[in-house]
C-alpha cells in the first residue's frame, strides 16, 4: 500500500514521464535540479545535481533527505515546511557542505519553488542548485588580499608617521644646533670680557689697598669698566635673543600651546641663526616683515614651517652651489589672516617635480641625504595644525614661490 502511494505521488508530481524531450532538458540543464516531496523525499534528480554534489540517482531517488544528507536535513525540512505553509518560494539560500565523494568544502546557492497540481494544491518542491565554490574561493582570496593590503597600508602609515616625527625632531635638532652655535659666540665673548674685567678689578683693588692710586690708573679702570659693561650688555643681549628664539620656536608641535605672539618678531628671531649659513653659501636672506602682526596661534609649528621652507630653498634652489637670494615676506592679509611668502631665484622645478613636491618621501636629492619629508611636513603642519592653506608655484629657471595663508587665530587642537 505504501509503495503504491509513493508511485501515485510520483505520477502526480512528475509531469514528463511520457515526454522524453522534457526529460532530456531536465537532465541536461546546466544547474542541479531536484524535486522533493512534502515529507522531504527525493522524487526527481537531474544529471547536473549528481555531478556537482557527487551523488547517484539510484542511492537517493525515493529516499528521505535525512537518510542521504543528514547534515542538511533540518535546514531542508524547515524550507519545505515554510513553502508548504505559505506557498511562497525561498530563493538565494547559500549552502555549505561537502560532496559525498570529497572532503573539501563546497558552496551552492539554492532556489526553492512550490510545484502545484492542476487544482492548485502544493504537491512537491522544486529545488535548483548552482555551485558557486570557485566564486566563493575568489571572494575569500580577494577578502584576504584586501585585508593584507589594509594591514600593509596601516603599517605604512604608521611607518610614515614615525618618519615624519623623526623629521620633525631632526628639524628641531638643527634649530638647537644653530641656536647653540649662535649663543656660543656672545657667551664666549662675554666670558672673556668678564675675565679681563675681573683681573683689572683685582689689580686696581691692589693699588687702592696700597694707597698708590694714580689718576691715570683710575681713568683707565673707569674706561675699561665702561667698555666692558657695554660689550657685556651687547653680547648677553644677543645671547638672550637667541635663547628667546629657541624658546619661541623649538617647542614640539604636538605639545605646543595656543598663545599670542608677534609673528614678525618670532620670524626674525628664528631666521637669525640661518643667516650665517646663508652667507657662507653665498645666499642673501632678505626679510620683509610687517610689524605688529599679532597672532593667536602655535608659535612652535609656525616657526617649524618657516625654518623648513628657508632650509628647503637653501638645499634645493642652487644645486650647483652658485648662490642667490631667498626672500621672506610676512604681511597682513585682511583683518583675520596673515600671509607668509618664501621665494627664491634658484633653479625652479619641472612640472613633474612640482606636482609631487608635497608627497611624502619624494626628493630629487636623495643621494645627498635628503629624506623627502620636509615639504610634506610643512603641508601637514600648515593645513592640519595651523588651519591654513599653501600654494607652490615654480618654473624651471624661474625660481620657486611658496605662499601660505594662516588665520590670525588658529583652530584649537583636540590633542
C-alpha positions in Angstrom: 0.0 0.0 0.0 2.8 2.4 0.9 4.7 1.6 -2.3 1.5 2.2 -4.3 1.1 5.6 -2.5 4.6 6.6 -3.4 4.1 5.7 -7.0 0.9 7.6 -7.2 2.6 10.7 -5.7 5.4 10.4 -8.2 3.0 10.1 -11.1 1.1 13.2 -9.8 4.3 15.2 -9.4 6.4 14.3 -12.4 5.0 15.8 -15.4 7.2 14.4 -18.1 7.4 10.6 -17.7 5.8 10.2 -21.1 7.7 13.2 -22.7 11.3 12.3 -23.5 12.1 15.8 -24.8 11.2 17.4 -21.4 13.1 14.6 -19.6 16.2 15.3 -21.7 16.0 19.0 -21.0 15.6 18.4 -17.3 18.6 16.0 -17.2 20.9 18.2 -19.3 20.1 21.5 -17.5 23.4 23.4 -16.6 22.3 23.7 -12.9 21.4 21.0 -10.4 17.7 20.2 -10.2 15.7 18.1 -7.8 12.1 17.6 -6.7 11.2 16.9 -3.1 8.0 15.6 -1.7 6.3 17.4 1.2 7.9 14.9 3.6 11.3 15.6 2.1 11.9 12.6 -0.1 13.8 12.8 -3.4 11.2 12.4 -6.2 13.4 13.5 -9.1 17.2 14.3 -9.6 18.9 15.5 -12.7 22.3 14.6 -14.0 23.9 18.0 -13.1 22.9 17.6 -9.5 24.7 14.3 -9.3 27.8 15.9 -10.8 28.0 18.9 -8.5 27.0 17.0 -5.3 28.8 13.7 -6.1 25.7 11.6 -5.6 23.9 9.0 -7.6 20.3 8.8 -8.7 20.0 5.2 -7.5 21.1 6.0 -3.9 18.8 9.0 -3.5 15.7 8.7 -5.6 12.7 7.8 -3.3 14.8 8.2 -0.1 14.4 10.8 2.6 16.9 13.7 2.7 17.8 12.9 6.3 19.0 9.5 5.2 21.0 10.8 2.3 22.4 14.2 3.6 22.0 14.2 7.4 23.9 17.5 7.9 21.3 19.4 5.7 18.2 17.6 6.8 16.9 20.1 9.3 17.5 23.1 7.0 15.8 21.4 4.1 12.8 20.4 6.3 12.4 23.9 7.5 12.5 25.4 4.0 10.0 22.8 2.6 7.7 23.3 5.6 7.8 27.1 5.0 6.8 26.7 1.4 4.0 24.3 2.2 2.6 26.7 4.8 3.0 30.0 2.9 3.1 28.9 -0.7 5.9 31.4 -1.3 9.2 30.4 -2.9 12.5 30.7 -1.0 15.4 31.9 -3.1 19.1 32.7 -2.8 19.9 30.3 0.1 23.6 29.6 0.3 24.5 26.1 1.3 27.9 25.0 2.6 28.9 21.3 2.7 31.0 18.6 1.2 30.4 16.4 -1.8 29.7 12.8 -1.0 32.9 11.7 -2.7 35.2 14.5 -1.5 36.3 16.1 1.8 36.8 19.7 0.7 34.2 22.3 1.5 31.9 23.3 -1.4 29.4 26.1 -1.8 26.0 26.2 -3.5 23.2 28.8 -3.9 19.8 27.2 -4.0 16.3 28.3 -5.2 13.1 26.6 -3.8 9.7 26.9 -5.6 6.4 25.1 -4.9 5.1 22.6 -7.5 1.4 22.7 -7.7 -1.1 20.2 -9.1 -3.7 21.4 -11.6 -6.1 22.1 -8.7 -3.6 24.4 -7.1 -2.5 22.1 -4.3 1.2 22.1 -3.5 2.3 18.6 -4.1 6.1 19.0 -4.1 9.0 21.5 -4.0 11.3 22.1 -6.9 15.0 22.8 -6.0 17.6 24.4 -8.2 21.2 24.4 -7.1 24.1 26.3 -8.7 27.6 25.6 -7.5 29.5 28.8 -6.5 32.6 27.2 -5.0 35.0 29.0 -7.3 33.3 32.3 -6.8 33.3 31.9 -3.0 37.0 31.0 -3.1 37.8 34.0 -5.3 35.8 36.2 -2.9 37.8 34.7 0.0 41.1 35.3 -1.7 40.0 38.8 -2.6 39.0 39.4 1.1 42.3 38.1 2.3 44.2 40.2 -0.2 42.2 43.2 0.8 42.9 42.5 4.5 46.6 42.1 3.7 46.6 45.3 1.7 44.8 47.2 4.5 47.3 45.8 7.0 50.2 46.8 4.8 48.7 50.3 4.4 48.2 50.7 8.1 51.8 49.7 8.7 53.0 52.0 6.0 51.1 54.9 7.6 52.5 54.1 11.0 56.0 54.0 9.5 55.3 57.3 7.7 54.1 58.9 10.9 57.1 57.7 12.8 59.4 59.0 10.0 57.6 62.3 9.9 58.0 62.6 13.7 61.7 61.8 13.2 62.0 64.5 10.6 60.3 67.0 13.0 62.8 66.0 15.7 65.7 66.3 13.2 64.5 69.8 12.3 64.3 70.7 16.0 67.9 69.3 16.3 69.1 71.5 13.5 67.5 74.5 15.2 69.0 73.6 18.5 72.4 73.3 16.9 72.1 76.6 15.2 70.9 78.4 18.3 73.7 76.8 20.3 76.3 77.9 17.7 74.9 81.5 17.8 74.7 81.6 21.6 78.2 80.2 22.0 79.8 83.3 20.3 78.3 86.0 22.5 78.6 83.9 25.7 82.2 83.1 24.9 83.0 86.8 24.3 81.2 87.7 27.5 83.2 85.2 29.5 86.5 86.7 28.0 85.4 90.2 28.8 84.3 89.3 32.3 87.6 87.5 33.0 89.6 90.6 31.8 87.4 92.9 33.9 88.0 90.6 36.9 91.8 90.7 36.5 91.7 94.5 36.1 89.5 94.9 39.1 91.8 92.8 41.2 94.8 94.9 40.1 93.0 98.1 40.7 91.9 96.9 44.2 95.5 96.1 45.0 96.6 99.7 44.0 93.8 101.1 46.2 94.7 99.0 49.2 98.4 100.1 48.8 97.4 103.8 48.7 99.1 104.3 45.3 96.2 105.1 43.1 97.1 107.4 40.3 94.6 109.5 38.3 95.7 107.7 35.1 95.0 104.3 36.6 91.6 105.4 37.8 90.7 106.8 34.4 92.0 103.7 32.7 89.9 101.4 35.0 86.8 103.5 34.6 87.2 103.5 30.8 87.7 99.7 30.8 84.8 99.1 33.1 82.5 101.2 30.8 83.7 99.4 27.6 83.4 96.0 29.3 79.9 96.7 30.6 78.8 97.9 27.1 80.3 94.8 25.4 78.8 92.5 28.1 75.3 94.0 27.6 75.6 93.7 23.8 76.8 90.1 23.9 74.4 89.0 26.6 71.5 90.7 24.8 72.4 88.8 21.6 72.5 85.5 23.6 69.2 86.3 25.2 67.6 86.9 21.8 68.9 83.6 20.5 67.6 81.8 23.6 64.3 83.5 23.3 64.0 82.4 19.7 64.7 78.8 20.8 62.0 79.1 23.5 59.6 80.6 21.0 60.1 78.2 18.1 61.6 74.9 19.4 58.6 73.6 21.1 57.4 70.2 19.9 54.3 70.9 17.7 52.4 68.1 19.4 52.8 69.8 22.8 52.9 73.5 21.7 50.2 75.6 23.3 48.0 78.2 21.7 49.1 81.7 22.7 49.6 85.2 21.4 52.9 86.2 19.8 54.2 88.7 17.3 54.8 86.9 14.1 57.3 89.3 12.7 59.5 89.3 15.8 59.3 85.5 16.0 60.3 85.1 12.3 63.2 87.5 12.7 64.5 85.6 15.8 64.1 82.2 14.2 65.8 83.1 10.9 68.7 84.9 12.6 70.5 81.6 13.2 70.2 80.7 9.5 71.7 84.0 8.3 75.3 82.9 8.9 74.7 79.6 6.9 73.1 81.6 4.1 76.1 84.0 3.9 78.5 81.0 3.9 76.7 79.6 0.9 76.6 83.0 -0.9 72.9 83.3 -0.4 71.3 86.6 0.5 68.5 86.2 3.0 66.1 89.2 2.7 63.4 89.7 5.3 60.4 91.9 4.6 58.4 91.6 7.8 55.4 93.8 8.6 55.5 94.8 12.2 52.7 94.5 14.8 51.4 91.2 13.3 49.9 89.7 16.4 48.7 86.1 16.1 46.8 83.8 18.5 48.3 80.6 17.2 51.0 78.0 17.7 54.5 79.5 17.6 56.3 76.2 17.6 54.6 74.9 14.4 54.7 78.3 12.8 58.5 78.5 13.3 58.9 75.0 12.1 57.2 75.8 8.8 59.2 78.9 8.3 62.5 77.2 9.1 61.7 74.2 6.8 60.8 76.4 3.9 64.0 78.5 4.1 66.2 75.4 4.6 64.5 73.7 1.7 65.3 76.6 -0.6 68.9 76.6 0.7 69.2 72.9 -0.1 67.4 72.7 -3.4 67.4 76.0 -5.2 71.1 76.1 -6.2 72.3 72.5 -6.7 75.5 73.9 -8.4 76.3 75.9 -5.3 76.1 79.2 -7.2 74.1 81.0 -4.5 71.4 83.6 -4.9 68.6 85.2 -3.0 65.9 84.0 -0.6 63.2 86.4 0.3 60.7 86.1 3.2 57.6 88.3 3.1 55.3 88.4 6.0 52.3 90.7 5.9 48.6 91.1 6.8 46.0 89.5 4.6 42.9 91.2 5.8 41.7 91.6 9.3 41.8 88.0 10.3 44.6 86.4 8.2 48.4 86.6 7.7 50.3 85.9 4.5 53.8 84.3 4.5 55.7 84.0 1.2 59.1 82.3 0.9 60.6 82.7 -2.6 64.0 82.2 -4.2 65.6 83.0 -7.6 67.1 79.5 -7.9 66.7 76.7 -10.5 63.0 76.2 -10.1 61.1 72.9 -10.6 60.0 71.0 -13.7 56.3 70.2 -13.8 56.6 66.6 -12.5 58.7 67.6 -9.5 56.3 70.5 -8.7 53.4 68.0 -8.9 55.0 65.7 -6.3 56.7 68.3 -4.1 54.4 67.7 -1.1 54.3 63.9 -1.4 56.0 62.0 1.4 59.5 60.7 0.7 59.7 62.5 -2.7 63.1 64.2 -3.2 65.4 65.0 -6.0 68.5 64.9 -3.7 68.2 61.5 -2.0 71.8 60.7 -2.9 72.7 63.8 -0.8 71.0 62.5 2.2 67.6 64.3 1.8 64.6 62.3 3.1 61.8 63.9 1.1 59.8 64.8 4.2 60.5 68.5 4.5 57.7 69.9 2.4 55.4 67.1 3.4 55.8 68.1 7.0 55.2 71.7 6.0 52.0 70.9 4.2 50.7 68.8 7.2 51.5 71.4 9.8 50.1 74.3 7.8 46.8 72.5 6.9 46.2 70.4 10.0 47.8 72.3 12.8 47.7 76.0 11.8 44.4 75.9 9.9 46.0 77.5 6.8 46.5 76.7 3.1 49.6 76.5 1.0 50.3 77.1 -2.7 53.5 76.4 -4.6 54.5 78.0 -8.0 57.7 77.2 -9.8 59.1 77.1 -13.3 62.4 75.7 -14.5 65.0 78.5 -14.2 62.5 80.9 -12.7 62.8 80.1 -9.0 60.2 78.9 -6.5 57.4 80.8 -4.8 55.6 79.3 -1.8 52.6 81.2 -0.4 50.9 80.4 2.9 47.8 81.9 4.3 47.2 81.5 8.1 44.3 82.6 10.2 45.4 85.0 12.9 43.5 82.8 15.4 44.4 79.2 14.8 41.8 76.5 15.3 42.1 74.9 18.7 43.7 71.5 18.8 42.0 68.5 20.2 45.3 66.9 21.3 
